[in-house]
Every structure is written in C-alpha cells, then in structure tokens.
Amino acid sequence: MSELISKSDILQTSHGEMRIFVTFLELSYINSHLDLIKKFLKIITNPIKLEEGFGKDTTLEQMINRICKKMNYSEKLQNSIRGLFLLDFTNAITQQQYRIHKSGEIIIYPKDEEMKKQLNIKDLADNAIQATEILDAMLDWANGKTRIEDKKTEILDNIVNDLTKQIQDLDKKLDSLS
C-alpha cells in the first residue's frame, strides 16, 4: 500500500487523495469481512438459546454481547473478545463517527475523548488481516479442516527450544562452578 501511495504520481493523483482512497478501501475491506463474520455467526448460532435472540437487524456487537452473556464470560474476557472482533472500530464506522485525514489517518470517535483512537494505514492493514484470519478460521471450522502448521514455524520453535535447553545447561554448569 505504501508503495502504491509513493508511486501515486504515476497515476496522476495527489498523495493525499491516494491515501484517502487506500484508507477508505481498507475500511470497506474490514467491514465486508466483519459483515460476513456476523452472517456466519447467525447461521451457526441458535437464536433460541440466546436471551433476546437475534433478527435480521441484529448487529455483530449485539450478537457477541449476547453470546458472551450466555457463556458467562468475565468482563475482562468480554473486552478481549470485543477487541478481537473490532467492535469499537466497526461501530464507529457504522455510526459514521470517524474522520479521514489527507494523511490517510483515520480518527474514530473524534468527539469522544475516552473512545477516540487514531489509526494509520498500517493499523488498518493489521485490522484487515485480523478480520480475514477470523473469517478464515470460521470457514475452516465449518468445512471441517484443521490448519496445517507451517513448517517454518515448527523449525523456528525447535531452534528456540534447543537454545533454551543450551542456556539451561550452561546455567547448571555455571552453578556447579560457583
């Protein structure tokens, strides 16, 4: 994205316009994935089992809150889940409580000092990856797939474990010398 913005002269558009476009593109991408997550949850969740159930106009936040309440999750866990599903972000966008600056940065809840948060394009890209990963995991679960562990990650884990073991051995030898 940043390469595209830096090459925006080729497209004969200003850097500011390109940043705003990319920011809006990321917003749309994130919202579309969160909307799919909401639809997926509506399909797999039995509304009768949730207090107040849900209908076609139920928001993702309402569904998550009702599911958390049914599961008797602590407030701390509920807040973590809110963050995982980007609920503050999606509410700000849905309620049009945001501003996009020419720099490409977005401020959600600009009038609320407690909820106010400034995000740059990298933050939005991270949110997009997060929403994509959640949706991918849900689809894998629905299709009965299990994720194949990345061999590179496994190799790295083995190296870290070996180094940790070597450090522990060195500590033992140092203790015996002293």
N, C-alpha and C positions, 0 to 999 in steps of 0.2 A: 504494500500500500504506500509506504513512504517513498519507494522508488517511483511509483506512478505519480505521486504528488510532485516529486522533484523533476520529473520529465514532463510536467504539465504544459510547459511552453510549446512542446511539440503538438499538443492538442489544441493550441491556441486558446487557452483558457487561463484565467489567473489562478495563482496558487490558492488564494482564499476560496474561490469558487470550487476548485477541485477538492479542497479539504472539507468544505461543507457537504459536497456531493458524497465523498467517501464516508463521512460521519453519518449522513442520512442512510446511505447504503448499509452500513453496519447496524444501525438502529432497526432497519427493516428486516435484515437477516436474523437478528436476535429475536425480534418479535415474532417472526414467522415460525421459528423453532419453538419458542415458548408456547405459541398457539397450538402447534402440533403436540407438544407435551400435554397441554391441557386436554386436548381431544383424546389422546391416548389414555390419560387418567380417567376420563369419563367413560371410556369403553371398558376398562378393566375394573373399575370401582363399582360396587353395588350401592346405588344411592339409598336404598332402604336401610342399609347398615349404618349410615351416617345421619347424625342429628341434623335436621333441616334438609337432608338430601342435597340434590342439585338439579338444576334445569339447564336449558339452553343458554341462559344469560349468566350462569354462574361463572365467576372469574376464577383464574388459576389461584389467586390468593385465597379466595373463599374455600376452594376445594382443599388446598394444602392445610389451611387452618382447621377445617372440619376433620380431615384425616388425622392430623396431629392430635386433635382433641379426642378423637375416638381411640387413638393409640395411647393416650395418657402420657404424652411426651412432656418432659420438663420444659420450662420456658427457655432455658439455655439451648436445648436441642431444637426447639421450635425456631429460635432465632437463627441457628445454624442452617436449618432447612430453608428458611426464608432467604438467606444469603445464597444458598446453593441454587435455588430456583429463581434468583434475581428478582424477587418480588418487589422490592422498593424501586428498582430500576424500571421494571415493566409498568408499575403503577404510575410512575412519573411520566412515562411516555404516553400511556393510555389516557391519562388525565391532562395531557399537554402541559405538564409542569416542568418544562425544560427549555433551555436556550442553547442554540448552537452558535458559537462564535466563529468569526472568519478564520481563526487559527485552527479550527477543526475541533476544538474542545467543546464539550457539552457540560452544562451545569444542570443537574436535576434538582428540583425543588429550590429554585433560586431565591424565593421569598421566605423560606423556612430555614432559619439558621441551624436548627438541630438536624434536619434531614438533608440539608444542602450538601451536594457532593460534586466535585469536578472530575470529569473523566476525559482523557485524551484518546486519540485513535488507537493507541496500543491497549489501553484499558478496554475499549470497546471490542477490539480483536480478541482479547482474553475472555471477555464475556461471551463472545460468539463461539469460541472454542468450548467453553463450559456448557453452553446450551446444546451445542452439537454433540458433545460427549454424553450428556444426559439422555438425549433422544436416541443416540446410537445404542446406548446400554439398554434402554427400554425396548428398542426394536430387536436387539439380540435376545433379550429375555423372552419376548413374545414369540420369536422364531425358534426358541429352544437352543440357541447357540451359546457356547461358552467362549469367552475371549481367549485367544491363543496368546500366551505370554511371549513377549518379544525376546528373542534370543540375546539381543544386545543387552537388554536389561538384566537378564539372567547372568550373563557373563560378568557384567559390572557388579552385580550382587556378590558373585563368587569372589571377585577380586577384593571387594571391600571386606568380606568375611575372612579371607586369607590375611589381609593386612591387620585386621582386628586381632586375629589369633597370634600373629607375629608380635604385635605390640604387647599382648598379654604375656607371651613367653618371655619377652625382654623384660617386662616388669618383674616377673618371677625371678629371673636371673639377677636383676639389679637388687631385689630384696634380699636374695641369698648372699650376695657380695657384701652388702652393708650389714 
